[in-house]
Amino acid sequence: MSKLFSPITIRGEEIPNRVFVAPMCQYSSETEDGHASAWHTVHYGTRAVGGAGLVMLEASSVRADGRITPWDLGIWDDSHVTSMGPVVEAIVGNGATPAIQLAHAGRKAAHGKPWEGSKMLSASEGGWETIAPSPISFQEDWNVPREMTLDDIGQLVDDFASAAKRSVNAGMKVIELHMAHGYLGCEFLSPLSNQRDDQYGGSLENRARFPLEITKAVRSAIPDSMPLFVRVSATEYMDNGWDVDECVEFSRWLKDEGVDLIDCSSGGNSATQSLTPFPGYQVQFSARIRSEAEVTTGAVGLITEAAQAEKILDDGDADVILLARELLRNPYWPIHAQTELDGAAEWPDQYKRVAELRNR
Ligand SMILES: Cc1cc2nc3c(=O)[nH]c(=O)nc-3n(C[C@H](O)[C@H](O)[C@H](O)COP(=O)(O)O)c2cc1C
């Protein structure tokens, strides 16, 4: 049996295989109040039918002002638990483990949908004041965020913990904290976006303080048996910026706080980052964090082939593989990949006739 399709147990959770659906914003909360819609049920349910071992819901905001767009999923109110019910049912009912990514978009909040140009929204267009560690905009023509006070920081830690409890109530079996891609946690980690002169800025210890406080609060808000993941940007691809050495150290601290898996992404905190992606371009970060921080990792980014995914696991560069765009192109990728690697795979009962000859 391939490694890719062998189960993995993380804390108390056995996940049926190592193909995980990476978090992907759908911008499809029709009511603009963070509630899941029929789109979410169909989209996530289909990826479970397709054979992924874990299906992770998109960046779901712990507060209304933490959304990238007004159409993002939210988990800041108990009513969100109810609307997520059918989504969780569609994932679990089709054999996959349901997970959720908790997020706050910081200075990258308050924009339009990508397919409408991701335009920054003014107050009259439904936008809002953004917050960040320091009053530095992501790029010149974007809003300058308000610098967070110590009260804001304490409130946000509580908001993440409350969102984690709601996620448990919604039936999620795994929680991931979004500390990558230039969103709030990542903004604190970077010496370029965090120029505070209090205990939350300056040294690596200080820049990591807020992300670690969130981690600690979430860990103690969820059951001991529940896996906790953190998504990091391993580097921001900028001179004098956050880099892999700092990320390895940060990963060690996350592990000490009870984080079970580091999901290794990169970039997104600077509009002028210098990056040319290539197949598996972020696997190197997973390999380093896995070996140097001695923690379970996930590899993500331009992984599209079964043999490529299997080799990453075989080489010991990661423990699980997250796929994003390839699973949008083909939700049945896991079934095809398992057929390629193991010679056979189970289609759902309702689809068994796909095994018949095409001309019958
Ligand atoms: C439509 C779309 C939405 C995304 N939304 C998120 C998100 O909510 N959270 C996140 O951490 N990454 C997000 N990403 C990044 C993916 O999870 C993934 O890291 C990236 O696309 C690289 O993987 P891939 O080459 O398999 O697509 C998104 C990517 C896409 C294409």
The ligand as an ORCA input file, in Angstrom:
! r2SCAN-3c Opt
* xyz 0 1
  C      -9.187     29.797     -4.526
  C      -8.118     29.708     -3.483
  C      -8.405     30.108     -2.194
  C      -7.436     30.001     -1.176
  N      -7.773     30.289      0.118
  C      -6.903     30.010      1.123
  C      -7.304     30.071      2.488
  O      -8.470     30.303      2.817
  N      -6.361     29.821      3.435
  C      -5.076     29.492      3.109
  O      -4.256     29.271      4.012
  N      -4.691     29.375      1.817
  C      -5.563     29.591      0.835
  N      -5.200     29.372     -0.471
  C      -3.873     28.810     -0.759
  C      -3.956     27.271     -0.888
  O      -4.398     26.654      0.306
  C      -2.601     26.671     -1.300
  O      -1.686     26.879     -0.264
  C      -2.058     27.248     -2.599
  O      -3.067     27.366     -3.581
  C      -0.926     26.383     -3.158
  O      -1.356     25.070     -3.363
  P      -1.764     24.498     -4.834
  O      -0.561     24.702     -5.718
  O      -2.082     23.044     -4.586
  O      -2.931     25.290     -5.319
  C      -6.136     29.514     -1.495
  C      -5.850     29.162     -2.816
  C      -6.822     29.228     -3.788
  C      -6.492     28.766     -5.187
*
